[in-house]
């Protein structure tokens, strides 16, 4: 594994990760009802055409177009009804019609459905129609939506509710998918206590751990099995024991904290000692101290411990990498040009992602940051709906300057 001792730009880091992560090769069978969000391992082809028979697109009357008079009222005799699931089985004689409903099979000889709104009156089995044009026949031919054998989805696609509906309609009941990636999440630091610990038991200098819960929920939409591994103490021997147990149960490990240069930051050294460290610094703000590598042949992401740094690096680095391991592609985040409505102070050298709130009006997108942007301030996400990207070469920015924004809806799903 190539090692990078210099801090990497985000794109350089993603490229390095992409070059090292393998694509999944194992597969498993999944029933359709349990397949939402899974990643296809084999292509899906339609088992039958849709619709599988000539069907009516409207409620009305199935007729022979030769019996239609578009210039004046005319009357046809009704000889039966075609319901969805209960088709009219016979031919339609000249001068006759069949009552038909949406989705029902069109009877033999009929080549036109006259919609209900064109009926002037019905007396017994005699139906009188008003003059109307016949440009639209309101009939769906066999395969109007999907041909038999047509490719419906490719390997690597994540299954959506819309895809499930189409698969079900096309006669697909089971799918080959990639297994869920087992992701273990640690936090690191003696100062951390689990949420739910009574406030009166929180010692001076201790804080509640928010990172494990946040990370788990940021990854929640991926096809993974998330394992909460608790907090790692600032003790290298206990860290070694915990990481050893975790590698037996997980495919990927994520830690937050312990990757900086402090005396009690042990994660980077543990990766070096027991595995391979690809890199551990990014030209990113927030999120400079980020480690990536392998430990005991399991991938590990050592994220920074400050909550905002954890979130940013999880969204921009860890999440797309885990999606790749799950069988999808590492997609590039959506970036939208916008105009600043608030000034931004920025020192060149590292690309920065500030929390922002964008709006859209007749003049396009505008954005303002959400206030103080310290890497500990979870409140900066309170009203945020995007990240504001400030390039590493960019200095201070003023109201009216152009900027790129990354909508959070795209990053979260």
C-alpha positions, -999 to +999 in steps of 0.1 A: +000+000+000+015+033-011+020+057+019+015+095+017+034+115+044+024+148+031-011+162+036-034+154+007-061+175-010-095+159-007-096+147-043-061+132-040-072+113-009-104+100-026-083+089-056-059+071-033-088+054-015-105+045-048-073+029-061-070+006-031-105-004-022-117-036-039-151-041-054-172-068-037-172-103-052-195-122-029-232-124-036-264-135-018-300-140-028-325-115-015-363-116-018-379-086-033-396-075-001-363-072+017-343-057-012-349-019-006-315-001-005-295-032-014-270-031-042-275-054-073-248-079-080-264-092-112-284-075-140-322-076-139-341-084-171-378-084-175-394-119-174-424-107-194-435-077-214-454-049-197-483-049-203-483-086-212-515-082-232-532-054-252-548-032-225-571-003-222-556+030-210-590+045-200-625+037-188-649+036-218-660+013-246-638-009-268-650-006-304-639-012-340-628+021-355-647+012-387-679+016-367-670+051-354-685+083-370-665+113-360-689+138-376-722+130-359-738+110-331-739+073-336-752+043-316-735+009-310-749-021-292-731-032-260-724-070-260-704-074-228-678-060-203-641-064-200-629-059-164-593-058-152-586-095-145-618-106-162-615-100-199-643-102-225-634-135-243-651-131-277-648-110-309-667-078-313-692-080-342-696-050-365-718-024-350-712-035-314-690-024-285-678-037-251-677-018-219-641-017-207-621-004-177-586+008-173-561-020-173-585-045-188-576-066-218-589-052-251-613-077-269-604-092-302-612-070-333-613-038-311-587-012-321-601+018-303-613+027-268-639+056-267-636+073-233-666+075-210-669+112-215-679+108-251-710+088-242-742+109-249-767+084-234-773+047-229-807+031-232-805-006-223-777-022-244-777+007-269-749+033-263-750+066-282-717+085-286-711+122-294-690+132-324-653+130-315-618+127-330-600+094-330-564+106-329-557+087-297-568+051-295-563+048-257-548+014-261-515+001-246-499-024-269-480-054-255-446-041-243-458-005-243-437+000-211-412-028-211-403-055-236-397-090-225-360-095-218-354-057-215-326-047-191-342-031-160-312-025-139-274-030-139-250-044-113-240-017-088-274+001-088-290+007-054-326-006-053-352+021-049-390+018-042-396+026-079-373-002-090-390-026-067-423-018-082-410-024-117-393-056-108-425-069-092-446-060-123-420-077-145-422-110-127-390-107-106-393-122-071-356-127-060-324-107-067-287-113-064-272-086-042-239-078-026-237-086+012-240-058+036-207-043+047-201-048+085-190-014+098-178-011+134-178+024+150-155+034+179-150+067+197-117+074+213-108+093+245-109+090+283-131+121+285-161+104+268-191+091+285-221+073+269-253+093+263-277+084+290-252+087+318-268+108+345-256+144+344-246+142+381-222+113+372-204+133+346-170+142+362-153+175+357-135+174+323-158+147+309-182+151+280-209+130+264-199+111+233-220+123+203-198+110+175-208+073+175-245+080+173-240+107+146-217+085+125-242+056+127-270+077+115-249+094+087-243+059+073-278+046+080-290+048+044-261+026+031-265-012+027-244-019+058-246-036+092-235-010+118-219-023+150-215+000+180-181-008+195-181+017+223-154+040+235-117+033+233-097+044+263-064+063+260-044+031+266-025+015+238-028-020+252-066-018+256-068-002+221-049-031+206-072-056+223-104-038+212-091-034+176-082-071+175-117-082+185-133-057+161-114-070+131-129-104+137-164-090+135-162-061+110-151-054+074-145-017+081-136+002+113-143+038+119-128+056+149-133+092+159-105+109+179-070+098+186-056+107+152-039+140+159-004+147+173-012+147+210+005+125+235-027+105+240-035+102+203-028+065+197-049+055+166-024+064+139+004+045+157-018+014+162-025+014+124+012+017+117+022-010+142-005-036+133-013-028+097-006-003+069-012+035+070-020+050+036-022+086+048-032+105+079-035+142+070-057+162+047-056+197+034-091+201+047-109+223+072-124+210+094-109+176+093-071+178+088-061+148+110-077+118+091-061+084+089-068+057+063-053+023+060-057-013+070-053-031+103-053-069+103-066-068+067-096-047+076-100-012+063-099+016+089-108+052+089-095+073+118-116+104+118-108+135+138-126+138+172-142+173+170-178+167+161-180+189+131-147+175+118-161+140+123-193+148+103-175+165+074-149+138+069-176+111+073-197+127+046-169+135+022-145+106+027-158+076+047-193+074+034-184+073-003-156+048+004-180+025+023-206+028-005-179+016-029-171-014-007-209-021-008-208-023-046-218+012-057-197+039-073-179+066-053-200+094-068-189+131-069-210+153-046-234+177-063-220+212-064-242+242-073-230+278-080-244+303-056-239+339-045-228+348-010-251+368+012-226+370+041-189+376+041-165+347+049-131+349+065-107+323+051-069+317+052-054+301+022-038+266+024-067+243+031-101+238+014-128+246+039-164+235+042-186+258+061-221+251+071-246+272+051-282+279+044-291+283+007-322+297-009-335+299-045-353+328-061-357+343-096-321+353-096-307+318-087-291+304-056-279+325-027-262+313+005-253+325+039-232+307+065-248+297+098-226+317+122-195+307+141-179+278+124-157+262+151-152+225+147-168+218+180-200+237+173-227+212+164-251+241+166-237+253+132-257+225+116-289+236+133-303+255+103-278+243+076-290+227+044-256+228+026-219+230+029-201+260+014-169+251-003-140+276-001-111+266-022-076+264-006-064+292-028-092+315-019-088+343+007-115+362+024-148+364+005-173+392+004-211+395+000-219+390-037-189+367-045-196+335-063-192+302-044-200+265-047-224+248-024-230+211-017-266+204-007-269+182+024-298+163+009-274+149-017-246+141+008-269+124+032-286+100+007 
